[in-house]
Amino acid sequence: MKIISIEGGDALGKNLLIKGLCKYFNYENITIRHLGKPPKTFSEDISPLEWQIKCFEKEAFLLENLKQMEEDEYQYYENIVIYNRFIWGEYIYGLMFRNQDCKEIENFIKNFEERYLISNPQTYLILLTADPEFFLEQEDGKSFSKNIGQKTRELQLFDEIFEKSLLDNKLRIKVNDGNSFLPKSYILGTVINFLKQNNEI
């Protein structure tokens, strides 16, 4: 089973990359998961991080079921799960906008990686990044980050959790050259070559 998580700020090309990967894999046995934003308010008996952990544990249940399907003698095809952001995004947005504890999020991500992801050799973390000024230019008013300070901090935190991740298969791609996006064919080709090099696809 392939688990591919595309991480990065809003409007840096995650959706386009996912569409390209789906086409590359001929749209076969692909599950796309976009967890989106958590609720704006939480009940008094649960913290934002506790709520997120419950949410991610349900995702782990999905992954475990797909893994068991592949171990069945009658299943002859591979499952591919592509995440438009997964657990790593909580390190950024939990710290910046939900007043969560850095160490608690780090420990959660580490434990999740160890329990559910590291044992699968075809788990990939792909980070799309950019210059802060370019990142700000893409802002459409729908993101949490609204100014150059927040955009810079968001990029820094993505880099931090990327480096702290225990996964072996990690790729960081800067998507801009000056004021322009790199060609989407180049970005997609870079990701496909990365997947090929780390496990035959």
Secondary structure by P-SEA (a helix, b strand, c coil): cbbbbbbbcccccaaaaaaaaaaaacccbbbbbbbccccccccccccaaaaaaaaaaaaaaaaaaaaaaaacccccbbbbbbbcccaaaaaaaaaccccccaaaaaaaaaaaaaccccccccbbbbbbcccaaaaaaacccccccccaaaaaaaaaaaaaaaaaccccbbbbbbcccccccccaaaaaaaaaaaaaaaccc
